[in-house]
Amino acid sequence: MTGARLDRLKRLVRPLVPAGLRRAVRIALTPAHERYAQADLERVKAVTAAVWRGAAHRSAKYVPGYWDEVDRVERRTRASRRSEWLAALPPFAAAESALEIGCASGRNLYVLQERYPRMRLGGIDISPEAVAHAQSRVRGEFLVGDLYESAAMLAGRTVDIIFTMGVLIHLHPGALPGLLAEMRRHARRHLVLCEQLSGTNEVVKGPAWWRPSRKVTGDYIQWSPDLPAMLRRLGLPCEVSDVPGVLQSNGARHLVVVPLR
Ligand SMILES: C[S@@+](CC[C@H](N)C(=O)[O-])C[C@H]1O[C@@H](n2cnc3c(N)ncnc32)[C@H](O)[C@@H]1O
């Protein structure tokens, strides 16, 4: 059976099979040596980095999906309106430069460029195709880089704001304190994190044997990290609020603003 046929068959059968049974089958079909543990930072890091690095090869919709036609005002969507809301936040109004880590195809940066044409912008992402798209639309300094290698990635950069949207949720919580400390070192005024939080580093998505709280989806891993507690431990007080309900989406529900002076 071809891959496309198998996918069609899976889509038809899926709603007929209870989620618990699907999970049990998936666990049974995964050889024990492939069942990496949640605490195994090195294996989780390798899996997630590979997923995102190759996303554009696996799905033709990956780059346009994140770009979201933000350059066509008549096609405004929830994601493009969320980018506009983000750009209108007070920290950006007072900033001369901003760097987005996990910028994908540059939707947030493009909206910032439209609103503040003089702002110096930069973006980093692990997907070369996404970065190439961002570079073709946004004037700025871009880098294809892995957030797990944050010290190398941020070396030599200092900007007013470092921000993220729906990115830290994909990194192992064990790697986040180090990344946040590097972000703090390279930002002058604010960190702005638009993510999804929980007080328990809840596993939202992940391999079936992790028993994620929402959906069992192959190698797609998502946490709701406890960023405020991590920031507190770094001596960084923050303000936490909700993203306006109509602009929320999976992974972008909370806003964490960290003033740095
Ligand atoms: C859910 S998308 C969010 C994209 C964008 N911030 C937005 O608001 O549309 C997550 C992004 O994080 C990037 N990413 C995930 N893991 C990464 C890693 N280890 N290093 C660099 N980028 C990573 C992905 O390539 C992807 O572009």
The ligand as an SDF file (V2000), in Angstrom:
LIG
                    3D

 27 29  0  0  0  0  0  0  0  0999 V2000
    5.2820   26.7090   16.7440 C   0  0  0  0  0  0  0  0  0  0  0  0
    6.5340   27.4210   15.7110 S   0  0  0  0  0  0  0  0  0  0  0  0
    6.3520   29.1520   16.1170 C   0  0  0  0  0  0  0  0  0  0  0  0
    6.9120   30.0740   15.0500 C   0  0  0  0  0  0  0  0  0  0  0  0
    6.7520   31.5730   15.2600 C   0  0  0  0  0  0  0  0  0  0  0  0
    7.3780   32.0230   16.4630 N   0  0  0  0  0  0  0  0  0  0  0  0
    5.2840   31.9680   15.2210 C   0  0  0  0  0  0  0  0  0  0  0  0
    4.8230   32.6290   16.1600 O   0  0  0  0  0  0  0  0  0  0  0  0
    4.6200   31.6590   14.2590 O   0  0  0  0  0  0  0  0  0  0  0  0
    8.0030   26.9070   16.5720 C   0  0  0  0  0  0  0  0  0  0  0  0
    9.2890   27.3630   15.8990 C   0  0  0  0  0  0  0  0  0  0  0  0
   10.3810   27.0480   16.7430 O   0  0  0  0  0  0  0  0  0  0  0  0
   11.4350   26.5600   15.9520 C   0  0  0  0  0  0  0  0  0  0  0  0
   12.2740   25.6510   16.7500 N   0  0  0  0  0  0  0  0  0  0  0  0
   11.8830   24.5320   17.4110 C   0  0  0  0  0  0  0  0  0  0  0  0
   12.9420   23.9590   18.0170 N   0  0  0  0  0  0  0  0  0  0  0  0
   14.0230   24.7250   17.7240 C   0  0  0  0  0  0  0  0  0  0  0  0
   15.3990   24.6620   18.0560 C   0  0  0  0  0  0  0  0  0  0  0  0
   15.9000   23.6780   18.8010 N   0  0  0  0  0  0  0  0  0  0  0  0
   16.2060   25.6360   17.6090 N   0  0  0  0  0  0  0  0  0  0  0  0
   15.7270   26.6590   16.8410 C   0  0  0  0  0  0  0  0  0  0  0  0
   14.4310   26.7670   16.4900 N   0  0  0  0  0  0  0  0  0  0  0  0
   13.5880   25.8170   16.9230 C   0  0  0  0  0  0  0  0  0  0  0  0
   10.7410   25.8140   14.8240 C   0  0  0  0  0  0  0  0  0  0  0  0
   11.5690   25.6310   13.6950 O   0  0  0  0  0  0  0  0  0  0  0  0
    9.5280   26.6900   14.5590 C   0  0  0  0  0  0  0  0  0  0  0  0
    9.7890   27.6470   13.5820 O   0  0  0  0  0  0  0  0  0  0  0  0
  1  2  1  0
  2  3  1  0
  2 10  1  0
  3  4  1  0
  4  5  1  0
  5  6  1  0
  5  7  1  0
  7  8  2  0
  7  9  1  0
 10 11  1  0
 11 12  1  0
 11 26  1  0
 12 13  1  0
 13 14  1  0
 13 24  1  0
 14 15  1  0
 14 23  1  0
 15 16  2  0
 16 17  1  0
 17 18  1  0
 17 23  2  0
 18 19  1  0
 18 20  2  0
 20 21  1  0
 21 22  2  0
 22 23  1  0
 24 25  1  0
 24 26  1  0
 26 27  1  0
M  CHG  2   2   1   9  -1
M  END
$$$$
